[in-house]
Amino acid sequence: MRALVILPTYNEAENVLPLSREILAVSPDLEILVVDDASPDGTGDRVEEAWRKEPRLHLLRRPGKLGLGSAYLAGFRHGLDRGFDAILTMDCDGSHHPRYLPAILEAAKSSDVVIGSRYVPGGGIVNWPWYRRALSAFANFYTRLLLRVPTRDNTAGFRCYSREVLETVDPFGVRASGYSFLEEMAWRVHRAGFRTTEVPIVFEERRRGVSKIDSSEMYRAAWHVLTTAFRRPP
């Protein structure tokens, strides 16, 4: 199974190459697409230099900070156009450890979508203060309640989508551009009748650099979930 891992980046120069090496070491069938939003710290330049020596590492440069959701969409289009069987998404900050990739890829053989989940037995979070844990738990409860999706970790960015899913649920029609993109995708997948499997992971606080999410993004995500709940299914 040929699989593409999408790594959206903004100021991840310290993380992107170490993580890419770990991912590519998992399987010769894995390739990486870094979608870089004109990082001022030179993330794109580092990837471009490494790309010349590693044919499984690819780079898509964008003109500015266009958002997480649009980075995923750019990666989906790249993967679909090039015939990949599965497309994965991961954070580039080290929070999603590549050691979980074998389990996720194995689960993908019998499931349409696989989520690296913090909220199933065996999963968890390390190095987060209590208030971030509480916010994350509430966000997932809120999403399950309003969108009526059975998955427990709907805000997780560590995912594997089959080609069929992406060709069916029309991710390019998702209205959200930020982190709520993940919640709407979970809703679309469930509404379309696809099977989702959650594989336990331990989410680790970023290894280096600064988190990009802020309180305004959380408010936008909450509002988007609320409005999605009253929309007709796609």
Summary of the structure (lengths in Angstrom):
residues: 234
radius of gyration: 16.5
end to end distance: 28.4
largest distance: 49.2
contacts: 753
relative contact order: 0.17
helix: 41%
strand: 18%
